[in-house]
Amino acid sequence: MTKKTVLISGAGVAGAALGHFLHADGYQVTVVERAPGLRGSGYAVDFRGAAFDVLDELGVLDEIRGHDTAMRGTTLVDADGGEIGRLPAETFAGELEVPKPELTKILHRLTESELTYVFGDSLTSLTQHDDGVAVEFEHGAPRSFDLVVGADGLFSKVRQLAFRPHEQTLRHLGMSGAGFTADNVLGLDHTGVLQSGEGTAVYAFSAADPGRMSVSLSFATAAPVLDRRPRTEQEQALRDAFAGVGWIAPDLLKAMTAADDFYFSSSAQVHLDAWSTGRVVLVGDAGYCAAPTAGMGTSQALIGARTLARQLTAANGDHTAAFTAYEAELREYVTENQIKGQEGAAAFGGSTQ
Ligand SMILES: Cc1cc2nc3c(=O)[nH]c(=O)nc-3n(C[C@H](O)[C@H](O)[C@H](O)COP(=O)(O)OP(=O)(O)OC[C@H]3O[C@@H](n4cnc5c(N)ncnc54)[C@H](O)[C@@H]3O)c2cc1C
């Protein structure tokens, strides 16, 4: 019997985990990733609840624990950098926190011999037929697959092509921010520091590399389009937002411009009535992003991948039944996380709508 073929768009957390489970279940999996290679960025991600079971099933839990940032908490400071309070480590680091690039590398190592990875390419069209999905790519030759999975994050191309345009599925939570690494001028040692002002927040922490700190500068904005604008415009928006902010902010703005690992992202959620259409299904941020302010995105991506794979196995290849059961099992959990994301954004000065 020929193996069922699956195309996964996105080699992130959900894509790699799902690919592993589907491969184990006899599927032939191709993963197309827009980036030219594995992505690395300065922020850390954390795991909570049932995500630990998924890491265990993937066989990577011990390796992941080896990269624990071992944070000891966050100091809250006033406008001049004076201490005004403390947050326990769990607030931002959950039960276990690791740098995202380490997680991505571990999942890629686990799956590189199981899946066919194609880097530096992206879907341009997909057309569903009774017996498969015809896919066209920016670079590769057109191909057909039995199933197509969108695991391609907040701005999912699969969602855009098979569901609805971004304007109808993304809900901006009123805050955006930049992340980058800088010299650890604050002398942070497995600790973080948070300064929240009027519509701005500075957060910095240092863990694995004592000489460097990861910095996040967030600001309240009603302009989600900034995510798709050039870096120069994003930096200017940050300089405008932090113009009156003192303490270390001016130095951090300079470090931002010099940083070679700068990224910009808005706190946004994905809301869809259904996570599948025909032979196409979404997993992780692509289908139901809860926003970074929920602190649940990575756990949700892992749990989503495992739930989808399990339901495909249980339905013995009946994708329609599997997709329905996947969504029925996960909806409530996702809704709870999205509420947390909205509350988190509001606490940083964003909106709850
Ligand atoms: C600043 C920031 C801080 C965060 N902090 C936390 C945290 O503390 N805790 C937590 O749990 N989560 C956090 N998150 C969220 C977390 O990173 C995501 O929720 C999680 O990675 C979702 O996994 P995913 O596989 O759905 O998407 P991703 O891991 O984002 O993977 C999507 C992949 O798809 C690729 N892609 C995009 N477009 C295309 C395309 N057209 N074709 C092919 N590939 C494409 C991307 O390059 C990427 O590799 C944070 C996110 C940000 C931005």
The ligand as an ORCA input file, in Angstrom:
! r2SCAN-3c Opt
* xyz 0 1
  C       8.483     37.649     21.381
  C       7.806     36.352     21.622
  C       7.868     35.783     22.888
  C       7.255     34.570     23.134
  N       7.328     34.040     24.377
  C       6.731     32.849     24.619
  C       6.794     32.251     25.903
  O       7.386     32.800     26.827
  N       6.190     31.074     26.088
  C       5.532     30.418     25.085
  O       5.021     29.326     25.286
  N       5.446     30.957     23.851
  C       6.007     32.153     23.601
  N       5.925     32.718     22.365
  C       5.084     32.072     21.356
  C       5.712     30.866     20.732
  O       6.954     31.205     20.139
  C       4.760     30.326     19.687
  O       3.451     30.278     20.182
  C       5.148     28.929     19.238
  O       6.445     28.950     18.709
  C       4.152     28.442     18.215
  O       4.686     27.374     17.495
  P       4.265     27.181     15.970
  O       4.968     25.945     15.524
  O       2.810     27.276     15.832
  O       4.853     28.437     15.223
  P       6.376     28.842     15.043
  O       7.248     28.181     16.041
  O       6.342     30.322     14.941
  O       6.757     28.227     13.645
  C       6.197     28.666     12.436
  C       7.192     28.367     11.335
  O       6.558     28.619     10.082
  C       7.486     29.282      9.249
  N       6.760     29.996      8.202
  C       6.144     31.193      8.275
  N       5.597     31.495      7.090
  C       5.865     30.463      6.260
  C       5.559     30.194      4.900
  N       4.885     31.068      4.129
  N       5.980     29.021      4.365
  C       6.696     28.135      5.113
  N       7.024     28.362      6.400
  C       6.599     29.501      6.962
  C       8.253     30.173     10.186
  O       9.478     30.585      9.621
  C       8.443     29.242     11.383
  O       9.580     28.448     11.269
  C       6.542     33.912     22.085
  C       6.497     34.485     20.814
  C       7.112     35.694     20.580
  C       7.046     36.300     19.209
*
